[in-house]
Amino acid sequence: MLALILIRISGRRSFGIGSPLDNIIVILLGAILSRAVVGALPFTPVIVTCLAIVLLHRFVSWLKSKSSSFNKLVDGEKIIVFNNGKFLHTNMSRAQICKEDIMQGIRKSALTDDLNVIRSVYIEYTGEITVVTKDTQA
């Protein structure tokens, strides 16, 4: 029940989008709460620590919503890896992704192997591959 209350305080972002910060919060809460469950730590300090983490997460999320530069610092930004028929190898290297990973994302998202129908492909800050087809209005 306590974990549910902490999740509600933390907000939906923690368990929906999966940004790097959100994933860290989930791992931290799980690790700390598990210490109380197995009796390794007293219950009250665990609750106070978890509440502090959740409130800090809310504050950082609020800062991210107010400042795009802070948001980029915390979450990073999307990287374009394919544009107008060309793989962008420098960006692919920066994103640590290979051509086959991109093709897998294209097949999964656009349901095609035909690069002629693809305008661009991005690696989002969450690591998800996003495909924009040529018939998509921009």
C-alpha atoms as one frame of an Amber mdcrd trajectory, in Angstrom:
protein
   0.000   0.000   0.000   2.831   2.362   0.872   4.509   1.782  -2.493   1.238
   2.685  -4.215   0.997   5.936  -2.241   4.603   6.811  -3.131   3.936   6.096
  -6.799   0.858   8.346  -6.727   2.916  11.148  -5.129   5.733  10.663  -7.629
   3.363  11.033 -10.556   2.464   9.075 -13.659   5.665   9.965 -15.469   7.672
   7.717 -13.172   6.050   4.617 -14.556   4.817   5.712 -17.962   7.420   7.311
 -20.175  10.552   5.692 -18.828  13.073   8.515 -19.081  16.484   7.809 -17.552
  15.588   9.777 -14.416  12.252   7.981 -14.068  13.980   4.600 -14.342  16.487
   5.582 -11.650  13.653   6.593  -9.316  11.875   3.263  -9.851  15.047   1.301
  -9.114  15.858   3.383  -6.027  12.374   3.030  -4.582  12.357  -0.708  -5.161
  15.776  -1.176  -3.590  15.028   0.960  -0.548  11.535  -0.447   0.059  12.900
  -3.975  -0.170  15.179  -3.228   2.798  12.127  -2.523   4.953  10.252  -5.576
   3.656  13.046  -7.977   4.604  13.639  -6.194   7.917  17.173  -5.019   7.121
  16.312  -1.423   8.051  13.783   0.149  10.406  10.500   1.063   8.721  10.361
   4.796   9.548  13.748   5.800   8.042  12.898   3.839   4.905   9.592   5.692
   4.527  11.236   9.078   5.118  13.965   8.275   2.574  11.452   7.119  -0.041
   9.293  10.179   0.515  12.354  12.425   0.097  13.263  10.681  -3.179   9.700
  10.998  -4.493   9.490  14.688  -3.589  12.898  15.333  -5.153  11.675  13.594
  -8.302   8.589  15.831  -8.370  10.792  18.908  -7.978  13.185  17.857 -10.758
  10.204  17.069 -13.029   8.783  20.505 -12.305  12.159  22.107 -13.140  12.292
  20.121 -16.391   8.855  21.458 -17.360  10.005  25.037 -16.763  13.407  24.913
 -18.466  14.141  23.219 -21.784  17.893  23.447 -21.176  17.518  21.709 -17.790
  15.303  19.109 -19.465  18.018  18.415 -22.057  20.609  18.167 -19.293  18.579
  15.599 -17.339  16.962  13.561 -20.126  19.102  14.261 -23.177  17.570  14.806
 -26.598  16.534  12.886 -29.665  19.174  11.951 -32.239  18.337  11.725 -35.943
  19.977   8.613 -37.427  18.351   8.457 -40.871  17.237  11.378 -43.010  16.189
  11.724 -46.662  17.446   8.304 -47.740  20.774   8.416 -45.895  22.000   6.816
 -42.716  23.792   9.396 -40.574  26.767   7.353 -39.390  28.161  10.007 -37.042
  24.829  10.210 -35.222  24.457   6.421 -35.305  27.806   6.146 -33.554  26.777
   8.793 -31.022  23.557   6.864 -30.333  25.476   3.546 -30.261  23.101   1.969
 -32.733  23.715  -0.054 -35.883  21.894  -0.123 -39.212  20.095  -3.375 -38.368
  18.710  -1.862 -35.144  17.336   1.027 -37.179  15.865  -1.340 -39.765  14.218
  -3.329 -36.972  12.646  -0.113 -35.662  11.445   0.771 -39.158   9.892  -2.666
 -39.659   8.259  -2.532 -36.256   6.950   1.027 -36.501   6.309   1.623 -40.210
   5.686  -2.044 -41.131   8.022  -1.865 -44.120  11.565  -2.585 -45.278  11.335
   0.044 -48.015  13.551   2.989 -47.097  12.021   5.012 -49.957   8.899   5.622
 -47.876  10.863   6.761 -44.803  11.602  10.465 -44.290  13.559  10.216 -41.046
  14.319   8.019 -38.056  15.079   9.257 -34.553  16.418   7.679 -31.403  14.361
   9.319 -28.677  15.811  10.155 -25.265  14.097   7.030 -23.924  15.966   4.869
 -26.458  12.833   4.252 -28.514  13.150   4.337 -32.302  10.677   6.739 -33.930
  10.013   6.614 -37.678   8.553   9.453 -39.743   7.249   8.358 -43.136   7.151
  10.571 -46.216   3.361  10.616 -46.253   3.267  11.942 -42.651   2.418  15.635
 -42.544   5.178  17.607 -40.818
